[in-house]
């Protein structure tokens, strides 16, 4: 999946097509085929992805309520307001915390689980299906059920009391000191299945012969995992981290469903996306909402480019030598 | 002796029987696995069991088991028209999205994987860059565009953007798949008088089934669970999909927790069934993509 994150230099990654194709050249018939086959996808993609994104950048320069054409051009004032609004800065900080905690909380556990599920054991396939259950059910269901369970009079506090840990009962959702951790637990629970899925797929790509050779040389299970499996899983882990970072920056559904736009900022769980919806569309300030979207996009883009430049770069180089399979 | 070592069964058993401890593994592993499964399932079990309780039971003992079991919550939801209307809306949207993504994605991936032309790299970069444009960023202009097209409160208003936003992942997973089809097959087909389009329909489509299943499932589940887009596009209850329906139901019956839990657990069944049927395929399809 190194192709996936390789925005800039994809041309280099695409290997040349086989020689068999070259000799046919590219006549008008081939051109017609190319246009007919790729045309629909390109049109749909440009219309519903690229065009709206471009329009977001345009609308962001206007004070605009969403009726008629935007006429009230205000230059960069929306952007000035965004960065002067304490609520946005808070949301940005929450996003940063979520990015870091997602990596720290999910990464090691998911690697451990993937190693576990890659071992020979009975019932493995059943477990594999079961741990993906949270990933498959919708954010709305996850949000609704967790907020019911985490209420002050909910199942979690009841369970703690019944096993004699009543002292640990908390107001999990509205206490600003705790709410972000509740959110992190819900996020980890929901998305760890995806990390495990990716890592399992990555583990399938590691040749068994390497493990066998190391075992013959007398390496223990843990030595093999540390010296062979983990380094070879590196590229997959770095791709997962990339997807996780982008996902954390864009986080919207869970926060909006559990906390709503107002409580999220007092509970300390608001994100840039909930701020965008709350202060844009929900308050009728479409110009402002689009400016927030642009800020969100630029932040994601810069982080993505830096990550590609310094972290994923070596994977693309390594992929040519190592991943011929 | 030599004959036995070369025997196929002996060879095969090397991985299975040689080290018996691998066959069952240590109890610790099973303990961890059990703990894991319990953690992952507890909230889901809570929702399902909660639907079988009364509100009084839930208030008195939020974490308790149904005693006695009550079926009226589930039956009421199943008898009401709202749930089925939303199931139909969600199904139409998810199926149409999946078909659209697979058809458009497969055709474009085929061009990217097996044609050689100027602008191929640019086209691939265009789609790959789409991963950087999540729907969150585009949602407001997207909503305005859908409004101008007159698609508010209609399912096409969901389906078209969902297809567009699912294309990048689809193409990135499918291109390596299609490129892996050996040139020899194409040459053989061409010698047998098969045109390149004929090759696409007769050879490429069948051979890419594993990749197609992976992207199809991802698109289906993504559409089934999608929340942000329906939140913007649908504001009429008759056109709600299940996620919006669950939320509307939860706020409408906020005092009737048991009914909310019943509604919620019924609405997650289709995605779960779909996923458990095809889980193996998804891991298989991603394996190809991760290896690049």
Interface residues (C-beta under 8 A of the other chain):
Chain A: X1 X2 X3 X4 X5 X6 X7 X8 X10 X11 X13 X14 X15 X16 X17 X18 X19 X20 X21 X22 X26 X30 X31 X33 X34 X37 X38 X40 X41 X42 X44 X45 X47 X48 X49 X50 X51 X52 X53 X55 X56 X59 X66 X113 X116 X119 X120 X121 X122 X123 X125 X127 X128 X129 X130 X131 X132 X133 X134 X136 X137 X138 X139 X140 X141 X142 X144 X145 X146 X148 X149 X153 X154 X155 X156 X157 X158 X159 X162 X189 X193 X197 X198 X200 X201 X202 X204 X205 X235 X236 X239 X246 X250 X252 X253 X257 X273 X276 X277 X280 X281 X286 X289 X290 X293 X294 X296 X297 X300 X301 X304 X319 X323 X325
Chain B: X22 X23 X24 X25 X29 X30 X32 X33 X36 X37 X39 X40 X41 X43 X44 X46 X47 X50 X59 X61 X62 X63 X64 X100 X104 X105 X107 X108 X110 X111 X112 X113 X114 X115 X116 X117 X120 X121 X122 X123 X124 X125 X126 X127 X128 X129 X130 X131 X132 X133 X134 X136 X137 X138 X139 X140 X141 X142 X143 X144 X145 X160 X161 X163 X164 X165 X167 X171 X172 X175 X176 X179 X183 X186 X187 X196 X197 X200 X221 X224 X225 X227 X228 X232 X242 X243 X244 X246 X247 X250 X257 X260 X261 X264 X267 X268 X271 X272 X275 X276 X279 X280 X282 X283 X286 X287 X289 X290 X291 X292
